[in-house]
């Protein structure tokens, strides 16, 4: 699936990536521990996003790539 790490896909201040289902990907967060993670289509258009805070450790994306959640569980 296609993802984007940053405030807004296409904004030029983030990073686009492709990840596989079940992947664990280390992310570089902002200085305050926050980050916005987007699921995008193949053209980079945002489909769903979640705002990560410094205590959150996992991002989960549903199979249809239409829902994205984050939590602090280990």
Long-range contacts (C-beta under 8 A, 24 or more apart in sequence): 1-39, 1-61, 1-65, 2-39, 2-40, 2-41, 2-42, 2-44, 3-37, 3-38, 3-39, 3-40, 4-37, 4-38, 4-40, 4-44, 4-46, 5-35, 5-36, 5-37, 5-38, 6-35, 6-36, 6-38, 7-36, 8-36, 8-46, 9-38, 9-40, 9-44, 9-45, 9-46, 10-44, 10-45, 16-40, 16-44, 27-52, 29-54, 37-68, 37-70, 38-68, 39-65, 39-66, 39-68
